[in-house]
Amino acid sequence: MLKFSNEVPIYRQIMDLILKDIINGTYRPGEQIPSVRELSRIYSANPNTCQRAVSYTHLRAHETSLH
């Protein structure tokens, strides 16, 4: 079971883990990341928290692609 820090919001920690997996090639360009339900299972986190992480990950990736 993954342990989250109390100092950073859990959705940010999950977002960082997703981005790390993208950078490391776990998810290839054009490949979908796991569903919110699957992320919830993987990280033992509330689906709403995972949804927030996915939304922010998408926004961050979009912002990065514009620069």
Buried (B, 14 or more C-beta within 10 A) or exposed (E): EEEBEEEEBBBBBBBBBBBEEBEEEEBEEEEEBBEBEEBBEEBEBEBEBBBBBBEBBEEBEEEEEEE
